[in-house]
Amino acid sequence: MERSKKKKQVYKSMREFEEKFFPESFRKQSAEVSTDARTLGITLAKESLDIIRRRLSK
């Protein structure tokens, strides 16, 4: 049998799942939770890196 070449996505946390399937509510919730500037900066940097990774993998 030939296996498909697509790699099956495995989510390690509920956060990853919500980020993938509910991006708008995830961003809204993340912005509400992170009130201090440092946490907000880290969150935005991670989101930017994720976007870049997705674009590079295409």
N, C-alpha and C positions, 0 to 999 in steps of 0.2 A: 504494500500500500504506500502511496505517496503522501507524505505529510504536507500540509500547507506551509508556505514560506512565511506567512504572517506570524509574528510573535504575539502570543496571547498576553494581554495586559493584566497584570496582577496588582491589585491595590493593597498596600500595606497598612493603610489607616483610613478611617472615615473621612478625614480631612482631604486626602488625595482623591477619594471618590467624589466628594462634594465639589472639589475644585474642577474636576473633569466634567461632571454632568450638570452642575449648577453654578457656572462661573460668575454670573451676576450677583446672586445672593451670597456666594462665597466671598467676593470682593467687598460687598457691603458689610457683611458680618465681620470680616477681618479689619476693616477700617474702624468699625465701632469698638472692637475689642482693644485695638492698639491705640492708646491715648497718648503715650509719651512719644517724643520725636524719634528717639533711638529705635524703638520697636517698630514704628511706622516705616522708618528708613530701611530697616532690615527686611521687613515684609515686602515693601515695594521693590527692593533689589532682587529678592528671590523670585518674585513674579516676573520681573524683567528678564532674568536669566532663564526662567522656564519658557518664556515666549521665544527667546533667541534659540534655545535648544530645539524647540519644536520646529522652528523655521529652518534650522540647519539640517535637521533630520529628514526633511522633505526632499 
